[in-house]
Amino acid sequence: MAREYPIEVTRNIGIIAHIDAGKTTVTEGVLYNTGMIHKIGAVHEGETTTDWMEQERERGITITSAAVTCYWAPRFIKLAGDVKHKINIIDTPGHVDFTVEVERSLRVLDGAVVVFDGKMGVEPQSETVWRQADKYHVPRMCFINKINQTGGDFYKSLDSIHKRLSPNAFPIQLPIGFEKEINGVVDLINMKSYTYKDFTDKEFTIGEVPADMLEKAKEYRHRLLEKVVESDDALMEKYLNGQELTELEFLTAIRKAVQGGKFYPVLGGDGRGIIVQKILDAVVNFLPSPVDRGEIHGHDIKTGAELVRKPSDDEPFTALAFKIATDPFVGRLCFFRVYAGKLEAGSYVLNARTGDKERVGRIVRMRADQRDEVKEVFAGDICALVGPKNTFTGDTLCDVDKPIQMESIKFAEPVISMSIEPKTKADQEKMGIALSKLAEEDPTFRIRGDEETQQTIISGMGELHLEIIVDRMKREFKVEANVGKPEVAYKETIKKTAEAESKYIRQSGGKGQYGHVYLRIEPLERGKGYEFVDEIVGGVIPKEYIKPVDKGIQESAANGVIAGYPLVDFRIALYDGSYHEVDSSEMAFKIAASKGLQEVVKRADPIILEPVMKVEVITPETNMGDVIGDLNSKRAQINEMTDRLHLKVIDAFVPLSEMFGYATALRSMSQGQASYTMEFDHYAEVPKNVAAAIIESRAGINVRKGM
């Protein structure tokens, strides 16, 4: 099977944004304008292509990222020629509880379109997805949506992008008209107007720049030129010498600046309309192909030596699994991005993490929840394998004879937990299967058993996240369950360095047990996790007992010394000890280390940490006093108060433990007119009085554990 579309005309892009900015509507507009669908579905009526889950259609939000493919030949900007391009699009969720979908999508994409609500400008999740795109160095462009609606303002939204995201975002076109009077755009590259009678028109009328916009357009074009020529020395020199750039040079400068991460083109309009054609032109002309993104780096799984793969079909097969999903018709699906080489159905791949070979059965190209079977995939493709048993998110799939391990994907830790139990005995076994399958799909969803209460504890990124998990269990796996109240995922850490000695000696008539360690602990920065350092010299503890010491420490750290929460952000060194030639064993050293950790932590000023959320409250001015007073009662740190249209916006940090039930309270104090969003920001030390209450509530558990 031959490749149908060259890799140079392939674009892998994501649509990312804050919730309700209109990502899914823009995706529908793209599919409509490229002829993939014949009617734009309405999100609120549950008709859209990429929001296919029942929960998405009921709630009008995107929960899981959906992949679709469309094709576009440039119409107005011809830098990429008239060639038809293949565009793989991933529509991602905007709700912060499902940020895992954005994280793993951006890891495998080459470019992104960031959508903003033209009535709101930059919102909290806009900042989050922007940072995520920065993390993976993803070139992007901006689309300010809904500017033709009441309250929509292209220039205010642009100003918020400059203030909160980047001064290097700049328009390549300006809207003609204001709010509902908008009827087209001025293209700043060729200084032409593109107008329509209705945004749902199929064709633009191309003409001259309106006289009342000419001076403004000239000013913005001048500023645009200054921004993009900075990326090209030859064009910069030509520009400084007062020479006019050709349209081709102008376009080339924009493309180079975008792909270098130094410039973000901004467009605006209605994501349901003809303006989407201008978005598509910008995608194929300015955002990179897999070739533009260049080679990828990994390492040899045996030697650790660095390896490089070029984006070419002739290279050894190299791909990254970025999503696992359970399909009701075909079973387990593994979404993967091919970085190099090609793969045929019926062949074998190596999982670099496990070292196991997996047979490639069926390969499918996804259209949201629909599947098109293909026999072969090539470099730059995004597809899914049907049925791989032991492949998980972040695994590298590669050529059996030329293995490579790429960097995996790191995800945020859950911040909220709740207990869950089956309603009937018949649900017991089914619940375990359902939870394990859901955990395979979602790396931010965790399951554990509580030894004391014999309950199953599920953890996730927020109340909505866990609510959707429980709802999916009921609908997809037919499991009925009772859930407990949400609980905060506290952690423990230390504030100073300390040392301790620990011995485990046991004589029982026959062979005894002997383990003896000296441990030193010191705090690490927030988020650094755990480090183990082996400082043993002279063989005072044999090599075979070092790993058991490390394991004993990690197992003990799962239950901290203050209230039994996980101990995090510390480095521990094993610097001395002794052993017995007959009685020492791996188990003895593991127990000695476990007990030693508990002792050394007590000497290191242990504290409890709590998740702190970044909260944005939007309220009418008349309710502002009540809202701020209520936030202050919740231990909030108010950071900023700004205006947005006729409303007040309050930015604050608030402990998660204080935010349960806030939606109801906020509605009550504002007669339903205020709204809020929140996302996890950082962990911080719990005040002493609050810590005392937490410790007291956990006292029964700690007594039973013998702490």
C-alpha positions as CSV (number, residue, x, y, z in Angstrom):
1,M,0.0,0.0,0.0
2,A,1.4,3.4,-1.0
3,R,1.2,6.5,1.1
4,E,-1.7,8.6,-0.2
5,Y,-0.6,12.0,1.2
6,P,3.1,13.0,1.5
7,I,4.3,13.6,5.1
8,E,5.1,17.2,4.1
9,V,1.3,17.9,3.6
10,T,0.2,16.3,6.8
11,R,-0.8,18.4,9.8
12,N,-1.4,17.0,13.3
13,I,-3.2,19.7,15.3
14,G,-5.1,20.1,18.5
15,I,-8.0,22.4,19.3
16,I,-7.5,23.6,22.9
17,A,-9.3,26.1,25.1
18,H,-11.1,27.0,28.3
19,I,-14.5,25.3,28.7
20,D,-17.3,26.9,26.6
21,A,-14.9,28.9,24.4
22,G,-16.2,27.0,21.4
23,K,-13.6,24.3,20.5
24,T,-16.1,21.7,19.5
25,T,-18.1,24.2,17.5
26,V,-14.9,25.2,15.6
27,T,-14.1,21.6,15.0
28,E,-17.6,21.1,13.6
29,G,-17.0,24.2,11.4
30,V,-13.8,22.7,10.1
31,L,-15.5,19.4,9.3
32,Y,-18.3,21.2,7.5
33,N,-16.1,23.5,5.5
34,T,-13.9,20.5,4.4
35,G,-16.9,18.5,3.3
36,M,-16.6,15.8,6.0
37,I,-20.1,16.6,7.4
38,H,-23.1,18.3,5.7
39,K,-24.5,20.1,8.8
40,I,-22.9,21.8,11.7
41,G,-24.1,20.1,14.9
42,A,-25.1,22.2,17.9
43,V,-23.3,21.4,21.2
44,H,-26.3,22.2,23.3
45,E,-28.5,19.8,21.3
46,G,-25.9,16.9,21.5
47,E,-25.5,16.8,17.7
48,T,-21.7,17.3,17.4
49,T,-19.3,14.8,15.8
50,T,-16.5,14.8,18.4
51,D,-18.7,15.0,21.5
52,W,-20.1,11.4,21.0
53,M,-20.3,10.1,24.6
54,E,-23.7,10.2,26.2
55,Q,-22.3,12.3,29.1
56,E,-20.9,14.8,26.7
57,R,-24.1,15.2,24.8
58,E,-26.2,15.5,28.0
59,R,-23.8,18.1,29.7
60,G,-22.8,20.0,26.5
61,I,-19.1,19.6,27.4
62,T,-16.1,17.7,26.0
63,I,-14.9,14.9,28.4
64,T,-12.6,12.8,26.2
65,S,-10.4,14.0,23.3
66,A,-11.6,12.8,19.9
67,A,-9.6,12.4,16.7
68,V,-10.9,13.2,13.3
69,T,-9.2,13.6,9.8
70,C,-10.1,16.1,7.1
71,Y,-8.6,17.5,3.9
72,W,-8.0,21.0,2.7
73,A,-6.3,22.8,-0.2
74,P,-5.4,26.5,0.6
75,R,-7.9,28.9,-0.9
76,F,-6.6,32.4,0.0
77,I,-3.1,32.0,1.4
78,K,-1.1,30.1,-1.2
79,L,2.3,29.6,0.6
80,A,1.7,25.9,0.7
81,G,0.5,25.9,-2.9
82,D,-2.9,24.4,-4.1
83,V,-2.0,20.9,-2.8
84,K,-4.7,19.2,-0.7
85,H,-3.4,18.7,2.8
86,K,-4.4,16.0,5.3
87,I,-5.2,17.4,8.7
88,N,-5.5,15.1,11.7
89,I,-7.4,17.1,14.4
90,I,-7.8,16.2,18.1
91,D,-10.6,18.1,19.8
92,T,-9.8,18.3,23.6
93,P,-11.8,19.0,26.7
94,G,-11.8,22.5,28.3
95,H,-12.8,21.5,31.8
96,V,-9.8,21.3,34.1
97,D,-10.9,17.9,35.5
98,F,-10.0,16.4,32.2
99,T,-6.7,18.1,31.6
100,V,-5.1,14.7,31.1
101,E,-6.7,14.7,27.7
102,V,-5.0,18.0,26.7
103,E,-1.6,16.9,28.2
104,R,-1.4,13.6,26.3
105,S,-2.7,15.1,23.1
106,L,-0.2,18.0,23.0
107,R,2.6,15.4,23.6
108,V,2.0,13.9,20.2
109,L,0.8,16.9,18.2
110,D,2.8,19.2,15.9
111,G,0.6,22.3,16.2
112,A,-2.4,23.7,18.0
113,V,-5.3,26.2,17.5
114,V,-6.1,27.9,20.8
115,V,-9.7,29.1,20.9
116,F,-10.8,32.0,23.1
117,D,-14.3,33.2,23.9
118,G,-14.5,36.7,22.5
119,K,-16.8,37.8,25.3
120,M,-14.4,36.6,28.0
121,G,-10.9,36.8,26.6
122,V,-8.2,34.7,28.4
123,E,-9.8,32.5,31.1
124,P,-8.1,30.2,33.7
125,Q,-8.0,27.1,31.6
126,S,-6.8,29.2,28.6
127,E,-3.6,29.9,30.7
128,T,-3.3,26.2,31.6
129,V,-3.5,24.9,28.0
130,W,-1.1,27.6,26.9
131,R,1.4,26.5,29.5
132,Q,0.9,22.8,28.5
133,A,1.7,23.8,24.9
134,D,4.8,25.7,26.0
135,K,5.9,22.6,27.9
136,Y,5.9,20.5,24.7
137,H,7.1,23.4,22.5
138,V,4.0,23.2,20.3
139,P,3.7,26.0,17.7
140,R,0.2,27.5,17.8
141,M,-2.2,30.1,16.5
142,C,-5.1,31.8,18.2
143,F,-8.7,32.1,17.2
144,I,-10.9,34.6,19.0
145,N,-14.4,33.1,18.7
146,K,-17.9,34.5,19.2
147,I,-16.9,38.1,18.4
148,N,-20.1,38.6,16.4
149,Q,-22.2,38.0,19.6
150,T,-23.3,40.6,22.1
151,G,-20.4,41.4,24.3
152,G,-17.8,39.9,21.9
153,D,-14.8,42.2,21.5
154,F,-11.8,41.1,19.3
155,Y,-9.5,43.9,20.6
156,K,-10.2,43.4,24.3
157,S,-9.6,39.7,24.0
158,L,-6.4,40.4,22.1
159,D,-5.3,42.7,24.9
160,S,-6.0,40.0,27.5
161,I,-3.8,37.5,25.4
162,H,-1.0,40.1,25.4
163,K,-1.3,40.7,29.2
164,R,-1.7,37.1,30.4
165,L,-0.1,34.9,27.7
166,S,2.3,36.4,25.2
167,P,3.0,39.8,23.6
168,N,4.0,37.8,20.5
169,A,0.4,37.0,19.6
170,F,-0.7,39.4,16.9
171,P,-3.5,39.6,14.3
172,I,-3.0,38.6,10.7
173,Q,-6.5,39.9,10.0
174,L,-8.9,42.4,11.6
175,P,-12.7,42.1,11.9
176,I,-14.9,44.4,9.8
177,G,-17.7,45.7,12.0
178,F,-18.5,45.2,15.7
179,E,-20.6,42.5,17.5
180,K,-23.6,41.5,15.4
181,E,-22.6,43.9,12.6
182,I,-19.4,41.9,11.8
183,N,-19.5,40.9,8.2
184,G,-15.9,40.0,7.3
185,V,-12.2,40.6,7.8
186,V,-9.3,42.7,6.5
187,D,-6.4,40.5,5.6
188,L,-3.2,42.3,6.8
189,I,-0.9,40.3,4.5
190,N,-2.5,41.2,1.1
191,M,-4.5,44.2,2.4
192,K,-7.8,42.8,0.9
193,S,-11.2,42.6,2.5
194,Y,-13.1,39.3,2.7
195,T,-16.8,40.0,3.4
196,Y,-20.0,38.0,3.5
197,K,-23.7,38.7,4.0
198,D,-24.2,35.9,6.5
199,F,-21.5,34.1,8.5
200,T,-22.9,30.8,7.1
201,D,-22.2,31.8,3.5
202,K,-20.0,29.4,1.5
203,E,-18.1,32.1,-0.4
204,F,-16.4,35.5,0.5
205,T,-16.6,38.6,-1.6
206,I,-13.1,39.8,-2.0
207,G,-12.5,43.6,-2.3
208,E,-10.5,46.6,-1.1
209,V,-10.0,47.6,2.6
210,P,-13.0,49.8,3.8
211,A,-11.9,53.4,3.8
212,D,-12.8,53.8,7.5
213,M,-10.4,51.0,8.4
214,L,-7.5,51.8,6.0
215,E,-5.3,53.7,8.5
216,K,-5.9,51.2,11.3
217,A,-5.1,48.3,8.9
218,K,-1.9,50.0,7.8
219,E,-0.8,50.5,11.4
220,Y,-1.5,46.9,12.3
221,R,0.2,45.6,9.2
222,H,3.3,47.7,10.1
223,R,3.4,46.2,13.6
224,L,2.8,42.7,12.2
225,L,5.7,43.1,9.8
226,E,8.0,44.3,12.6
227,K,7.1,41.2,14.7
228,V,7.7,38.5,12.0
229,V,10.8,39.8,10.3
230,E,12.7,39.4,13.6
231,S,13.0,35.7,12.8
232,D,14.8,36.2,9.5
233,D,18.0,38.3,9.3
234,A,17.8,38.8,5.5
235,L,14.2,40.0,5.6
236,M,14.9,42.2,8.6
237,E,17.7,43.9,6.7
238,K,15.4,44.4,3.7
239,Y,12.7,45.8,5.9
240,L,15.1,48.2,7.7
241,N,16.4,49.4,4.4
242,G,12.8,50.5,3.6
243,Q,12.3,47.9,0.9
244,E,8.8,46.4,0.5
245,L,8.5,42.6,1.2
246,T,6.7,40.5,-1.4
247,E,3.7,38.6,-0.3
248,L,5.6,35.3,-0.5
249,E,8.4,36.8,1.7
250,F,5.8,38.0,4.2
251,L,4.1,34.6,4.4
252,T,7.5,32.9,4.7
253,A,8.5,35.1,7.6
254,I,5.2,34.4,9.4
255,R,5.7,30.6,8.9
256,K,9.3,30.7,10.1
257,A,8.3,32.8,13.2
258,V,5.4,30.5,14.1
259,Q,7.4,27.3,13.8
260,G,10.2,28.8,15.8
261,G,7.7,29.5,18.7
262,K,8.3,33.2,18.4
263,F,5.0,34.3,16.9
264,Y,1.3,33.3,17.3
265,P,-1.0,34.4,14.5
266,V,-4.4,35.7,15.7
267,L,-7.7,35.4,13.8
268,G,-11.2,36.1,14.9
269,G,-14.8,35.4,13.9
270,D,-17.6,32.9,14.4
271,G,-16.4,29.3,14.6
272,R,-19.6,28.1,12.9
273,G,-19.0,30.2,9.7
274,I,-17.0,30.8,6.6
275,I,-14.2,32.3,8.6
276,V,-13.1,28.7,9.4
277,Q,-11.8,28.6,5.8
278,K,-9.3,31.3,6.8
279,I,-8.3,29.2,9.9
280,L,-7.7,26.2,7.6
281,D,-5.5,28.3,5.3
282,A,-3.5,29.4,8.3
283,V,-3.2,25.8,9.6
284,V,-1.7,24.4,6.4
285,N,0.5,27.5,5.7
286,F,1.9,28.3,9.1
287,L,1.7,25.3,11.4
288,P,4.4,22.6,11.0
289,S,4.3,19.3,9.3
290,P,6.0,16.3,11.0
291,V,9.0,17.0,8.8
292,D,9.1,20.6,10.1
293,R,9.1,19.4,13.7
294,G,12.2,17.4,12.9
295,E,13.8,14.3,14.3
296,I,12.9,12.8,17.6
297,H,15.3,11.5,20.3
298,G,15.2,8.4,22.5
299,H,17.6,6.0,24.0
300,D,18.7,2.4,23.5
301,I,16.8,0.2,26.0
302,K,19.9,-1.9,26.7
303,T,22.8,0.5,26.6
304,G,21.1,3.8,27.4
305,A,22.8,5.4,24.4
306,E,21.0,8.3,22.6
307,L,19.2,7.3,19.4
308,V,17.7,9.6,16.8
309,R,14.8,8.9,14.4
310,K,13.9,11.1,11.4
311,P,10.3,11.7,10.3
312,S,10.6,9.3,7.3
313,D,8.9,6.1,6.2
314,D,12.4,4.6,5.6
315,E,13.4,4.8,9.3
316,P,12.8,2.0,11.8
317,F,9.2,2.0,13.1
318,T,8.8,4.3,16.1
319,A,5.5,5.4,17.7
320,L,4.2,6.6,21.1
321,A,1.0,5.2,22.6
322,F,-0.8,8.3,24.0
323,K,-4.3,7.0,24.9
324,I,-6.0,3.8,25.8
325,A,-9.8,3.6,25.3
326,T,-12.5,0.9,25.7
327,D,-14.6,0.7,22.6
328,P,-18.0,-1.1,23.0
329,F,-17.7,-2.8,19.6
330,V,-14.0,-3.7,19.2
331,G,-12.8,-3.7,22.8
332,R,-9.5,-2.2,23.9
333,L,-8.1,0.5,21.6
334,C,-4.6,2.0,21.8
335,F,-4.1,5.4,20.1
336,F,-0.6,6.0,18.8
337,R,1.4,8.6,16.9
338,V,3.9,7.3,14.3
339,Y,7.1,9.4,14.4
340,A,9.1,7.3,12.0
341,G,8.8,4.2,9.8
342,K,5.7,2.4,8.8
343,L,3.6,-0.4,10.2
344,E,1.5,-3.1,8.5
345,A,-1.4,-5.0,10.0
346,G,-0.3,-8.6,10.8
347,S,3.3,-7.6,11.8
348,Y,4.9,-7.3,15.2
349,V,6.0,-4.4,17.4
350,L,8.1,-4.2,20.5
351,N,6.9,-2.5,23.6
352,A,10.1,-0.8,24.8
353,R,8.9,-0.5,28.4
354,T,8.1,-4.2,28.9
355,G,10.5,-5.7,26.3
356,D,7.5,-7.8,25.0
357,K,6.5,-8.3,21.4
358,E,2.8,-7.6,20.5
359,R,1.2,-8.7,17.3
360,V,-0.5,-5.9,15.3
361,G,-4.0,-7.1,14.5
362,R,-6.3,-4.5,13.2
363,I,-5.3,-0.8,12.7
364,V,-8.0,1.8,12.5
365,R,-8.2,5.5,11.7
366,M,-10.7,7.1,14.1
367,R,-13.5,9.5,13.2
368,A,-14.6,10.4,16.7
369,D,-16.4,7.1,17.7
370,Q,-16.4,5.7,14.1
371,R,-13.5,3.5,12.8
372,D,-12.0,3.1,9.3
373,E,-9.8,0.0,9.0
374,V,-6.4,0.5,7.3
375,K,-3.8,-2.0,6.3
376,E,-0.7,0.2,6.8
377,V,0.2,3.4,8.6
378,F,3.1,5.8,7.9
379,A,5.3,8.4,9.6
380,G,3.2,11.3,10.8
381,D,0.0,9.3,11.1
382,I,-2.3,9.1,14.2
383,C,-4.2,5.9,14.4
384,A,-5.3,3.2,16.8
385,L,-4.5,-0.5,17.4
386,V,-7.3,-2.8,18.3
387,G,-6.7,-5.1,21.3
388,P,-3.1,-4.7,22.5
389,K,-3.1,-6.3,26.0
390,N,-0.1,-4.8,27.8
391,T,0.4,-1.4,26.2
392,F,-0.4,1.7,28.3
393,T,-0.3,5.5,27.9
394,G,3.2,6.7,27.4
395,D,4.6,3.4,26.0
396,T,7.0,3.4,23.1
397,L,6.1,1.0,20.3
398,C,9.0,0.3,18.0
399,D,10.7,-2.0,15.5
400,V,11.5,-5.4,17.0
401,D,15.0,-5.4,15.7
402,K,15.8,-1.7,16.3
403,P,14.3,-0.8,19.7
404,I,14.1,2.7,21.0
405,Q,12.6,4.2,24.2
406,M,11.1,7.7,23.9
407,E,10.3,9.9,26.9
408,S,7.0,8.9,28.4
409,I,4.2,11.3,29.4
410,K,4.0,12.7,33.0
411,F,0.6,13.5,34.5
412,A,-0.6,15.5,37.5
413,E,-1.3,13.7,40.7
414,P,-5.0,13.4,41.8
415,V,-6.2,15.9,44.4
416,I,-9.5,14.4,45.5
417,S,-10.7,11.0,46.7
418,M,-13.9,9.2,47.7
419,S,-14.9,5.7,48.8
420,I,-16.9,3.5,46.5
421,E,-18.6,0.2,47.1
422,P,-20.8,-2.1,45.0
423,K,-24.5,-2.0,45.8
424,T,-24.9,-5.8,45.5
425,K,-22.7,-8.9,45.6
426,A,-23.3,-9.3,41.8
427,D,-21.7,-5.9,41.3
428,Q,-18.6,-6.8,43.3
429,E,-16.6,-8.5,40.7
430,K,-17.9,-6.3,37.8
431,M,-16.8,-3.2,39.8
432,G,-13.2,-4.4,40.0
433,I,-13.1,-5.0,36.2
434,A,-14.8,-1.7,35.4
435,L,-12.5,0.4,37.6
436,S,-9.3,-1.3,36.3
437,K,-10.4,-0.6,32.7
438,L,-11.2,3.0,33.5
439,A,-7.8,3.4,35.2
440,E,-6.1,2.0,32.1
441,E,-7.8,4.7,30.1
442,D,-7.1,7.6,32.4
443,P,-3.7,8.0,34.1
444,T,-5.0,10.7,36.5
445,F,-7.6,8.2,37.9
446,R,-6.3,6.0,40.7
447,I,-7.7,3.1,42.7
448,R,-6.5,1.7,46.0
449,G,-7.8,-0.4,48.9
450,D,-7.9,1.0,52.4
451,E,-6.7,-1.8,54.7
452,E,-8.4,-0.4,57.8
453,T,-11.9,0.2,56.4
454,Q,-11.7,-2.5,53.7
455,Q,-13.1,0.1,51.3
456,T,-12.1,0.8,47.7
457,I,-10.8,4.4,47.3
458,I,-10.9,6.2,44.0
459,S,-9.0,9.4,43.3
460,G,-9.1,12.0,40.6
461,M,-8.7,15.6,39.5
462,G,-12.0,16.9,40.8
463,E,-15.6,16.2,41.8
464,L,-16.8,16.2,38.1
465,H,-14.0,13.8,37.1
466,L,-15.1,11.2,39.7
467,E,-18.8,11.8,39.0
468,I,-18.2,11.0,35.3
469,I,-16.2,7.8,36.3
470,V,-19.1,6.6,38.5
471,D,-21.6,7.4,35.7
472,R,-19.5,5.6,33.1
473,M,-19.3,2.5,35.4
474,K,-23.1,2.5,35.6
475,R,-23.7,3.0,31.8
476,E,-20.9,1.2,30.1
477,F,-20.2,-1.6,32.6
478,K,-23.7,-1.9,34.2
479,V,-22.3,-1.6,37.7
480,E,-24.3,0.1,40.5
481,A,-22.3,1.6,43.3
482,N,-22.6,3.7,46.4
483,V,-20.0,6.5,46.9
484,G,-18.9,8.4,49.9
485,K,-18.3,12.1,50.4
486,P,-15.3,13.6,48.4
487,E,-12.1,13.9,50.5
488,V,-9.0,16.0,49.9
489,A,-5.8,14.2,48.9
490,Y,-3.5,15.5,51.6
491,K,0.2,14.8,51.7
492,E,3.0,14.9,54.2
493,T,6.5,16.3,53.9
494,I,9.4,17.5,56.1
495,K,10.9,20.9,56.7
496,K,14.5,20.1,57.9
497,T,17.3,17.6,57.7
498,A,17.6,14.8,60.3
499,E,19.3,11.5,60.9
500,A,18.3,8.3,62.6
501,E,19.5,4.7,63.3
502,S,17.3,1.7,62.9
503,K,17.9,-1.9,63.8
504,Y,15.7,-4.9,63.2
505,I,16.9,-8.0,65.2
506,R,14.8,-11.1,65.7
507,Q,15.9,-14.4,67.2
508,S,13.5,-17.3,66.9
509,G,15.6,-20.4,67.8
510,G,16.7,-21.1,64.2
511,K,18.0,-18.6,61.7
512,G,17.5,-15.1,63.0
513,Q,16.8,-11.7,61.3
514,Y,19.3,-8.8,61.3
515,G,19.1,-5.5,59.5
516,H,20.9,-2.3,60.6
517,V,20.7,1.1,58.8
518,Y,21.6,4.7,59.3
519,L,19.4,7.1,57.4
520,R,19.6,10.9,56.6
521,I,16.6,12.7,55.3
522,E,16.4,16.2,53.8
523,P,13.5,18.2,52.2
524,L,13.2,18.7,48.5
525,E,11.3,21.4,46.5
526,R,7.6,21.0,46.1
527,G,6.8,18.5,43.4
528,K,10.3,16.9,43.3
529,G,8.9,13.6,44.7
530,Y,11.3,11.1,46.1
531,E,15.1,10.5,45.8
532,F,17.1,7.6,47.3
533,V,20.9,8.0,47.6
534,D,23.2,5.1,48.3
535,E,26.2,6.4,50.2
536,I,27.5,3.0,51.4
537,V,31.2,2.5,51.0
538,G,33.5,-0.3,51.9
539,G,30.7,-2.9,51.7
540,V,29.4,-2.3,55.3
541,I,26.0,-3.2,53.8
542,P,26.2,-5.7,50.8
543,K,24.8,-4.6,47.5
544,E,22.0,-7.1,47.5
545,Y,20.4,-5.3,50.5
546,I,20.4,-1.8,49.1
547,K,17.3,-2.2,46.9
548,P,15.3,-3.7,49.8
549,V,16.2,-0.7,51.9
550,D,14.9,1.6,49.0
551,K,11.8,-0.5,48.8
552,G,11.2,-0.5,52.5
553,I,11.4,3.3,52.6
554,Q,9.0,3.7,49.7
555,E,6.4,1.4,51.2
556,S,6.7,3.1,54.5
557,A,6.4,6.6,52.8
558,A,3.0,5.6,51.5
559,N,1.7,6.2,55.1
560,G,3.2,9.3,56.7
561,V,3.9,9.6,60.4
562,I,1.5,12.5,61.2
563,A,-1.8,11.4,59.8
564,G,-1.0,8.5,57.5
565,Y,-1.0,10.5,54.3
566,P,1.7,9.8,51.6
567,L,5.1,11.3,52.4
568,V,6.5,13.3,49.5
569,D,9.3,15.7,48.4
570,F,12.2,14.3,50.3
571,R,15.7,12.9,49.6
572,I,16.9,10.0,51.8
573,A,20.4,8.8,52.0
574,L,21.5,5.4,53.3
575,Y,25.0,6.3,54.7
576,D,25.9,3.6,57.1
577,G,24.8,0.3,58.8
578,S,25.9,-3.2,59.4
579,Y,25.0,-6.8,58.6
580,H,25.2,-10.3,59.9
581,E,26.7,-13.0,57.6
582,V,24.1,-15.6,58.7
583,D,21.0,-13.7,59.9
584,S,20.8,-10.8,57.5
585,S,18.2,-11.0,54.7
586,E,16.5,-8.7,52.3
587,M,13.4,-8.8,54.5
588,A,15.3,-7.7,57.6
589,F,16.8,-4.7,55.8
590,K,13.5,-3.8,54.3
591,I,11.8,-3.8,57.8
592,A,14.8,-1.9,59.3
593,A,14.5,0.8,56.6
594,S,10.7,1.1,57.0
595,K,11.0,1.6,60.7
596,G,14.0,3.9,60.2
597,L,12.0,6.2,57.9
598,Q,9.2,6.6,60.5
599,E,11.8,7.6,63.1
600,V,13.9,10.0,61.0
601,V,10.7,11.8,59.7
602,K,9.6,12.5,63.3
603,R,12.9,14.3,63.8
604,A,12.6,16.3,60.6
605,D,9.7,18.6,61.5
606,P,7.0,16.8,59.5
607,I,4.0,18.8,58.2
608,I,0.8,18.2,56.3
609,L,0.3,19.6,52.8
610,E,-3.0,20.5,51.2
611,P,-3.9,21.1,47.5
612,V,-4.5,24.8,46.8
613,M,-6.7,25.7,43.9
614,K,-6.5,28.7,41.6
615,V,-10.0,30.0,41.6
616,E,-11.6,32.6,39.4
617,V,-15.0,34.0,40.4
618,I,-17.0,36.2,38.0
619,T,-19.8,38.2,39.8
620,P,-22.0,41.2,39.3
621,E,-20.5,44.2,41.3
622,T,-23.5,44.2,43.6
623,N,-22.5,40.8,45.0
624,M,-18.8,41.4,45.1
625,G,-18.6,42.2,48.9
626,D,-20.5,39.0,49.8
627,V,-18.3,36.9,47.5
628,I,-15.0,38.3,48.8
629,G,-16.2,38.0,52.4
630,D,-17.1,34.4,51.8
631,L,-13.8,33.7,50.1
632,N,-11.9,35.2,53.0
633,S,-13.8,32.9,55.4
634,K,-12.4,30.0,53.3
635,R,-8.8,30.9,53.9
636,A,-8.5,32.4,50.4
637,Q,-5.6,34.5,49.3
638,I,-7.1,37.2,46.9
639,N,-4.6,37.9,44.2
640,E,-6.3,40.3,41.8
641,M,-9.7,41.9,41.1
642,T,-10.4,43.1,37.5
643,D,-13.3,44.1,35.3
644,R,-14.7,42.0,32.5
645,L,-17.5,43.7,30.6
646,H,-20.0,44.7,33.3
647,L,-18.8,42.1,35.8
648,K,-16.1,41.8,38.4
649,V,-13.5,39.1,38.2
650,I,-11.8,37.8,41.4
651,D,-8.6,35.7,41.2
652,A,-7.7,33.9,44.3
653,F,-5.9,30.8,45.8
654,V,-8.2,28.7,47.9
655,P,-7.6,25.4,49.7
656,L,-9.5,22.6,48.0
657,S,-10.9,21.5,51.4
658,E,-12.9,24.8,51.6
659,M,-14.4,24.5,48.1
660,F,-16.8,21.6,48.5
661,G,-20.3,22.8,47.9
662,Y,-19.1,26.2,46.6
663,A,-21.2,26.1,43.5
664,T,-24.5,26.0,45.5
665,A,-23.2,28.7,48.0
666,L,-22.2,31.0,45.1
667,R,-25.5,30.6,43.3
668,S,-27.3,31.4,46.6
669,M,-25.4,34.6,47.4
670,S,-25.6,36.0,43.9
671,Q,-29.2,34.9,42.9
672,G,-27.6,32.6,40.3
673,Q,-25.7,35.3,38.5
674,A,-22.1,34.5,39.6
675,S,-20.0,31.7,38.3
676,Y,-16.6,30.3,39.0
677,T,-13.8,28.0,37.7
678,M,-11.0,26.4,39.6
679,E,-8.0,24.3,38.8
680,F,-5.2,22.7,40.9
681,D,-2.2,25.1,41.4
682,H,0.1,23.8,44.1
683,Y,0.5,22.1,47.5
684,A,1.0,24.3,50.6
685,E,1.5,23.7,54.3
686,V,-1.7,23.4,56.3
687,P,-2.0,25.9,59.2
688,K,-1.4,24.4,62.6
689,N,-5.0,24.7,63.8
690,V,-6.3,23.0,60.6
691,A,-3.6,20.3,60.8
692,A,-4.6,19.6,64.4
693,A,-8.2,18.9,63.2
694,I,-7.1,16.7,60.4
695,I,-4.8,14.7,62.8
696,E,-7.7,14.3,65.3
697,S,-10.0,13.1,62.6
698,R,-7.4,10.5,61.5
699,A,-6.5,9.5,65.1
700,G,-8.6,6.3,65.1
701,I,-6.9,5.1,61.9
702,N,-3.4,6.0,63.3
703,V,-4.1,4.2,66.6
704,R,-5.1,1.0,64.7
705,K,-1.9,1.3,62.7
706,G,0.2,1.6,65.8
707,M,1.5,5.1,65.0
